[in-house]
Amino acid sequence: MTWSSGTPSVATITVGGLASGISAGTSVITATWDSLSGSTRLTVSNPQAIDYTLSASPLSLALLASTSKSSGITLQSQNGISEIVDLTAAWVGTAPAGATFALSPGRVSVPSIGLVSATLSLTTSPSPSHGTFTLRITSKSAKGVTRSRDLSIVIGATLPAPTCGCTKTGSFNDPRVEGLADSSPLATVTPAVPTPSSPLTLTRDSDNKVIVNHVNNVSAFGFSPNGQVFVLITYISSAPQPTVYLTLYSVPAGGAVGTSPLVTKPLSWGFSPDDDNRFLLVTSSDSLPTHVDVDIYDTHTGTHVMSDAVTGYSSVGAPAWTAEQDVEDNDSDDDAANDNDQVGGWGFSPDGYTFVLSYKTASTAYVLGLWNLTHVNSGPVYSEFRHDVASFWQFSPCGDLFMLVTQAGANPATSDYVDFLFTSNGRQYKETNLAPSNGDASATVATTTEIQLTGMDLPSIPSPQCSTSVTAHSPVNIVLMDETGRRTGFDGVSGGVVNQIPGGSYTGVGSEPQTVAIPYVAGTYLVDAFGLDSLTSPQPYTLTFATTDASGDVFDQEEVSATATRGSEDTFAFSIGDGPITPQVTTHPCTTARCILEAALMSSACAGQTIPAGVTAKFAKAEKLIDQAASSPEKKARKLLKKAKRALKQAGAKATRAAKGKKPTLSADCAAAITDAADGVAATL
């Protein structure tokens, strides 16, 4: 039996006879079996539309030239209704040249229970536009319910290096924001309490340079914890309330950082917890009941590196951190007033380069976002609305992992899970379940600034590492050597494989492409590329040098091209950890008998000419005899070398004859090059 709908835009029907309403209206449903058929009129009245979520992971893609990356698109019904949804993608604002994308599939069926996925793939050309761009994913259901999600696309010649080579161990750490220090070992504020009659002055101690001179209307001030940055909050009296300004000063540079003022109407402020206090966090608002702006600035340059407009909290009140004018650490060891945002709320990773922000939008819902600050003004690498009963999050000691503990019920259970995400891009590293019998994973942190989950310390959740690789694309074998002389790759002496660098790997002799990969350790390296013995003429090859973060994202890559001949050897020197990879090549002259003879046959004097088979055969015989002599006892070696000399003399004679007569097959110059090479090698035997 077959089923059909006369008006599919109103109702559809499956092969099993299950009808589904699409839009209000009437459709004739027909059932047919052999020569028999029957129809009925189906009326659809205002079918309920699907309520669904649209998410993407990761939310930020960083690409070099000639690379491809993808993001997973996920849709999930929130009201138990299934519906067809169309997906599209488009650039918002400026579209980068040399970057193309594909979204597949373009149409999905969102199930009533569970998820459906699509994939966005992005590819860059060899010369793409550099910068940060926005790519918007838009979905539209059959009943017109639309959703959208913006992805940040960062394209660069090189990309900011993530935390690589970090060896810190220990517990995962709470997100932190450092408050202002009252004093600095580098500068002095006078008077200690400014008044209208005694305005504030900031003087650098080393040379008495005045950085801030007699400023009135001071409402707050202080230094970064390392004493190198000074924050000054001033106001101008105006109705209905004063206008407040925040200005940032560098003590070492002796002046303002960025614009002056840096922020208008600030609410709260604080520094990243790294030794450099590299970032300043500021919230501001001109309408706190409905929205607040969160901004982060580079304290060295004043560059604006992150912003987020926080909204949707009006039903539950403004986030608690907007009221903490001078933000202290988000840990309860500082101040009881800060308990409201311990292990959450907001804060930086230990290295300062990742920022987490959270706030409630309803009594049982909250927003959680994660930003990697190396990608200036790009969107979050991870962001979603969550409905956990209880949860908390922390950073690994190196700052390369973000741990998110999710508790679905009133008490921890083995069904609850812990996600470990890469802070570089928000992708998942590992996921594991809680083990409440080993301790309450969501226990209070009232007595410690660190949470150590049982069974989740670094030995069982190791900090992922970056890697360095060199890939050869025909026709060479390669070996990589570190600063201590250890090698991994092709052994030019034995013709086999050597692997002396701990953690190194090699795809094997003659593999195509051929790759040597080692753990990322800053330093200088050498790569030797050996021309294959099978080469009969010069052939081009390419080496790709790359450094890759723990998630597999390439953050620096460089390609170089060279030419290989039989027995040739090129050496490439490159460094990592001190800027972009810039390989430098040195071509070694080949002085072996094989190289000298091969060079003659492929010289410019013989270009475009067919070398007589008799000449190449004698050269091949001489090369083989010389190789055998190198590993033979002295007496036998002398006999083999004597035979090699004879073969070389015969090769020269054959080349000379080929250049004579009425129809020579070789030019005189080519014959001379071959004879000179043969005589030169014979003289050394």
Secondary structure, DSSP 8 states (H G I E B T S, - for coil): -EEEES-TTTEEE-TTS-EEE-SSEEEEEEEEETTEEEEEEEEE-S-----EEEEEESSEEEE-TT-EEEEEEEEEESSS--EEEEEEEEEESS--TTEEEEEE-SEEEE-SSSEEEEEEEEEE-SS---EEEEEEEEEEETT--EEEEEEEEEE-SS----S-S----S-EE--B-B--BS--SSEEEESSS-BTTB-EEEEETTT--EEEEEE-SEEEEEE-TTSSEEEEEEEE--SSS-EEEEEEEETTTTEE-SSSSSEESEEEEEE-SSTT--EEEEEE-S-TTTEEEEEEEETTT--EEEEEEEES-TTT-S-GGGG-SB---SSTTT-GGGGGGTTSSEEE-TTSSEEEEEEEEETTEEEEEEEETTSTT---SEEEEE--SEEEEEE-TTSSEEEEEEE-SSS--TT-EEEEEETTT--EEEEEE--GGG--TT---TT-SEE--TT-STTTS-----EEEEEEESSEEEEEE-TTS-EEEE-TTTSSEEE-STT-EE--TT-SSEEEEEE---EEEEEEEEE-TT-SS-EEEEEEEEEE-TTS-EEEEEEEEEEE-TT-EEEEEEEESSSS---EEEEE---SHHHHHHHHHTSGGGTT----HHHHHHHHHHHHHHHHHHTS-HHHHHHHHHHHHHHHHHHHHHHHHHT-SSS-SS-HHHHHHHHHHHHHHHHH-
